[in-house]
Amino acid sequence: MTHLLRAENVSLGYDHTPIIENLDLEIVPGKVTVIVGANASGKSTLLKGLARLLKPDTGQVTLDGRNIAALPAKKVATIVGLLPQQPIAPDGITVADLISRGRYPHHGWFRQWSSTDDAIVAAAMAATNTHELAARRLEDLSGGQRQRVWIAMALAQDPEILLLDEPTTFLDVTHQIEVLDLLLERNRERGTTVVMVLHDLNLAARYADHLVVMCAGRIVANGTPAETLNADTVRTAFDLDATIVSDPVCGAPMVVPIGRFHGRVPPVLTEAEPPLLFSVSTS
């Protein structure tokens, strides 16, 4: 079944301080949606609202047309999974135990741990290359290792809609690509709806089917990367002058920042203006 997640006229904030006001967004089912924007633009706040972690001040988030706040928490957890920006785990928990917790929403009085759960956890660990860490405590791992473990737990939950807040945090470039490839593969092979916040505009454009660009708590562009990522959008959302070129790997838009020192063509030296050379005397 394809599930539909929507924000309808949603306002979200903290301690009576509004961050997002009157926002509408429909997550495209079965696609990869990437949310981008400058710091404090409301990206993580929006993701928390979609995941039911943050109650809207006005409006509602709906799952298949029903207010998500009115649905049983366990039912929502079998459909919607979330990897927050700063997840918290109990002290002393091992990697294997943490990843296994991803299966808890699927259990109940009549559904206990089974060989199917073992297989799903093992597959999540293999996909994230965390199986060799299984017996280690989470607190003893590096930041990059911990991030891969959290992603494994999210995969073990096996949700139909997967929300991830900066899943490439702490990862080197090799593991960033591995994680994004893994999420794209899960989307393409299983139809999982993926929604993630990314900081890297070029990775966002490369991996997104749908791009949501935010600025100051509102959506300033919403569509395919080709439709949304242009010099005007980058200037509006990031206060950055940039040139947009074609990604030589996949043809997606690629943002090339200009900056204050590289926006002008450097002067060409002529015979009348020889370069200044320095010599060191040894006498």
PyMOL commands that set and color helices and strands:
alter all, ss='L'
color gray80, all
select helices_A, chain A and resi 43-50+68-70+73-79+95-106+115-127+131-133+138-140+143-157+173-190+201-207+225-228+231-238
alter helices_A, ss='H'
color red, helices_A
select strands_A, chain A and resi 5-14+17-26+32-37+58-63+66-67+80-83+161-165+193-197+210-215+218-223+242-246+253-257
alter strands_A, ss='S'
color yellow, strands_A
deselect
rebuild
show_as cartoon
